[in-house]
Structure formats: structure tokens, C-alpha cells
């Protein structure tokens, strides 16, 4: 397994997109921290980059990469290797290289300029989102044979998680404005890893007061150690479940 | 050695394999013959576990191959269209396969790598290769690990006469060592001096499995080419 991961990572490094991604992230985070005197303000600006760009790059790059390595996969499947090993190695290769890119690009500036609890939370959330979206990407690409369709599916999924979901939640809230929805909102937020990440970071930033009563409920729930544990578990499930599902599909796939 | 029992496979509405049963034993050289789209490649891919049959099962040395992977240690496979990572060079692909597949105590067989003159091309990227060179790489990889079973899908398609002759000699040599060789080919005249058994497939069904002598006796034809032609004409 280690050997295959090694080849996957070497291949990813060779096509330079990940290196460009690292440099862009690094430039963005350094400029954000140097523009603001207050590290917390810098973190707030970085928040949107982490929540929008990181999932987008992770999901689109991984999907395209899986399609482009179809030859590699075909070659390995006819060799004495478990399909599970091949698929997990591909996933780990992608997840590790994108996570390292994020760590160097955004993590190092965060540690240098804002190594508070908030900064570390953002770093961890960014890493988690990277892994989660790689996992969603491998699922999207194994369930679709056609490359264009698969990439389209990935972009739609990203659009759903980063924009459409919030719209739907707002619509839902306005329709049922007469009912006490503060508590169910906590559960709804678990349906979207990006939202969950945003809430966890915003709570650390102490701007939850701006979110009104819902913010208070969030603070109450996610501020407790039980809440943090549940939120982390949900994030881990978001990474593990799509991966397991994709593995099941890959095991039964005809090549 | 390899036994397929009642294997069926559909791709959508198309029935590609229809209740195929076949037994392959050590030391045999089996030609898998049939018109285009008769399911030859799908049968081969099922044996390799690349295609999962809808029903029926395949055993290798008495063990069901479903969910097994170790048996592929004993198989060298040469695909019809070899697909390799575009941005790797020939040398890197061969090194990678050695690295991934190498087992202790197995002597590697680099005969074909040498006789095809591949070391001179080691730095060439796979994307720039011609179909014939690609076939040479596929063939070299199939023989590299000295497997007990060789599965060759259209091995001589795209090879020039010299390379094709080298490959045929190599196949004969391996056959004499008592290995099982499974070949599909359209150019039947090439198989004349190699084959001991003939499996004929049509529309996903296995029409017959006979030894070459029986086939020659039944049809009264000496050449494989003519024997098969007379059968294809007899059963339209």
C-alpha cells in the first residue's frame, strides 16, 4: 500500500497544480495577515478562503485526477493487489498531498501570525474539509463513468454545499419563522460540513452574538465539550462514509 | 487450473457472456476464437477479476477467485489495448511494476525486455509511444514475473513481423515449461504451430472446446484457419 501511495503522490507532484495551489494559498494568507494589524481580523478574512476555495479545489482536482488515473487503476487491477488497497492508496495519496498543500499554504501562516485557539481550530477545520471533499470526489467519480458528467457532478455538489444549502436553510427558516427552530438548526447544520466548520470557527471568534438567539443556542451546544465531540464525530463521518461507499462501488466495478 | 462454471454477464441489455463453462489445465495452449464482440475479452477479464460476473463462478487452483487477489500472482496478463499512465516513461512503468509486484524467490524474466530492445527506449514517455511499442511493453510486463499462467489478448496485433516472431518463440518456450497459455487472436494462421486446444465463442456463448487434432479430424482441414472458417460457415 505504501508503494502505491508513493507513486500516486509522485504523480500528483509532477503535475504541478497542487504546487500552484500551495503558492496561491500561501500568497493569500500572507497578504491577509500583513494587511491587518489584528490577527483575528486576518483570520476572519481567511475564513472565507478556507470555506470556499479549499473545498472547491479539493473536490474538482480529486475528481479529475481519479478520471485521469483510469489507466493506472486498470494496470494495477490486473496485478496481484487488493482492489481495496488500490482505491485507499489513491484516496490517501490525494488526501495527503492536498492536506500538505493546505498546511504549507494556509497552516504555516496561521501558526506564525495567529496561533490562538481560533487559528488552530481553523487549521484543523481546513484539513478536515480537504479530506471530506476528496472523499466526496472519489465517490462522485466512481459512480459516474463519463468524465464530463462526473466533473459536473462534483461542481454541483460543491455548489450545493457552499451556496445552495444556505439558501435552502434560509428559505426554510423564513417559511417556519413562527416556530422555535433554534434547536433543530443545530441538527440541520450537521448536514453540511462547510456550515459545521463555519459555525465552529465563528464561535471561537466570539462573533456569535451577532447571530442572535440561534447563535446563543449554538454557543451553548458547540461550546460544551460534548458539542465539540459530536461536531468532530460528524465531520469524521463526512470523511469516512463517502469513502466507504465509494470503496463498495469500486469493488464491484467492471474495468 | 482455471475452471469457469456457468459464468454470465450483462452490460445493460446486452448479454456479453451467456452461461459459459470452460476448463483450462496446465501445459495447454488454448486459443480463444470468435467474431468481434463475442465476449472473448470479457471472459478473460472475468478470469482476471477485472469484470465481476453476474452469476456463475470461476476457480483458480480450486479456489474461488471472488474477493481473492493472491491468485493473480500466478497470472501474466497482456491486454488488447495496453493503457499506461501517460506521463510515465517506459523505464518508470517497468520499475514500478517490479517494485509493486516483486516477490522474494521469483526470478524475473527480462528476456522480452532485452529482445525487444526496450532499454534503449526507457526514457520515452508512454504518451509518445506507437501502438506496436506499447504492445511490446505489455508483452514484456506479462512475462516479467515468470507466471504460471499467461493470458494474452490479441498479442500480435500491431507488432511488426520481427517482434511478432520473437513473441511467438517466447510463447512456445514458456509452453514447453508446462505453463498454461490462453491466447485470443484474429490472425489464426499465427496460432497454427502454438495451439493445442481451441475454444470457439459466438454471441457470448461457448460453441465448442476441442483439441486441435479433433478439430482437424472433424472438419477434414489441416490448417486452423480453414477449419474455423468451415465451422463458421456451417453454423451461420
Interface residues (C-beta under 8 A of the other chain):
Chain A: X3 X4 X7 X11 X14 X15 X69 X70 X71 X72 X74 X75 X76 X77 X78 X79 X80 X81 X82 X83 X252 X253 X254 X255
Chain B: X11 X45 X48 X49 X50 X51 X52 X69 X70 X71 X72 X73 X75 X77 X79 X83 X84 X85 X86 X87 X88 X96 X97 X99 X100 X101
